[in-house]
Amino acid sequence: MIDTHAHIDADAFNEDRDAMLKRAWDAGMVAIVVPDIKPADRARLVEIVNSDPRIFRGIGIHPHDAGNASTADLDEIERHCTDGKVVAIGEIGLDYYYDFCPPDIQKLYFREQIRIAKRSGLPVIVHNRDSDDDVLGILEEEQDG
């Protein structure tokens, strides 16, 4: 079994991350993919992912942080796509429930990251909260078969 979306880098696991991972491996988990959600926390995520050959990561800008993102962040995402531990772009998408970032900015970064995924041949990890129509519309417009 592979967990394709586990935020094991969250502060809540700081005290018992090793024990939690042991329980996961003992229960039959063979790999875990940790979505990247915040560029400021990326170094810590890389450290956690590199601590075990069964842990992999996505790379991306979560919609909550799109308002703080730049083209340099997109360039960094594209550069990291060649890292063997990066297996997806994400967690990316749209979140209209919280008002952390205007929808037009979220849409811009969602599209740009989908394009990076297509260029790199990686799947995306999509975040969608109260934005079904726009998420599906963008995915339909950006897909190429």
N, C-alpha and C positions, 0 to 999 in steps of 0.2 A: 504494500500500500504506500502511496506517495501523497503527502499533504501538500497541495499546491498553493496554499494561502494560509501561512501561519506566521503571526507577528511575534516570533519568539525573541525578537530583539527588544520588545517592550520592557520598560522599567519594572513592570510587575514580576518579571522573571529574573531580575538581577540576583536575588538571594538564592534561588534554587534552579537556575537554568540547567546546570549539569544533571541534577536529579530528574528534572522534567524530561530532558532528552533521553536519559537512560530508560525512563518509563516508556517513552515513545518507541525506542528501538526494541525494548523487551516485548512490547505489544505487537511487533511485526512491521512497524514503519520502516521502509527502506530508504526513503529520502524525504526531505522537507525543503520547500521553496518559500523563502521569506521575501515578501514584496517590499520594495524600497518605497518609502512614502515621503521622505524629507531629506533633501540634499545635505542639510546641516548634520544629520545623524548617519550619513553614509559611511564614514570611516569606522564607526562602531559596528555597523552592520557587516562591513567587509571583515572585520576582525572575528565576529561571531561565525560567519559563514566559513571563513578559512580555518576555523578550529576543528572542523570535522568534514571528512570527504563526502558525507551523506547530506550535507546542507548546501543548498544552492540559493541564488537570489535573483530577484527581478531588479530592474533599475528603472526609475522613473520619477515623475513629479506627480504626487497626489493632487487632486483638484483643490483641496484645502490650501495647498501651498503654491498653486499656480500664480497667484498674485505677487509672489516674491521671486518668481522665476525669471530667468533671462535666457537670451540665446546662448550664452556661455554654458548654462546648465544643460541645454539641449545638446550642445557640442560634447559635453562631458558624458552624457548618456550614450551618445553614439560611439565615443571612444571606448567606453566600458563594454560595449557589445562583444568585443573580441575576447574578453575575459572568460575563460572556460567555466567559471562558476556562475556566470550570468546566463540564465536559461529563459528569460522572458523580459518584456518591457512592462513595467507596472509596479506599482498599482496606479493606473491612470484612468481617467474618466471624468464624470460630471457629478456634482453634488449640489442640488438645489435646496436641500433641507436646511443646511447651515448657510449662513451668509458670510462665509470667510473670504470669498473671492467672487467678483462679478461673473455671470455666466459667459459673457463674450470672451473673457480671458481664459476661463476654463476650456471653452470650446477650441480656442486657438492652440493651447498646449496639448489638448487631447489629440487633435488632428496631427500636430507636428510629431508627437510621439508615436502615433500609429504609422506615420510615414517612416520614422526611424525603424520601427519593427519590421516593416515591409522590406526596407533596404538591407536589414541585417538578417532577415529570415527567421526572426524570433516571434513567438506568440505574444499576445498581450494579456495582462491581468486587468480586467475592467472593474472599476468602481462605479456604481450607479445608485444614486439615492434621489428619489423624486425627480428623475430626469429621463424616464424611459424613452419618450418620443425623440428627444435630441440625441441620446446615446445611440439608439437604433438608426436614426437618420444619418448620423456621422459615420457609423460603421458601414452602412449601406453605400454611402457616397465614397468612402475611402477604400472599400474592398475592391480587389481586382480579380476575383474568381478564386 
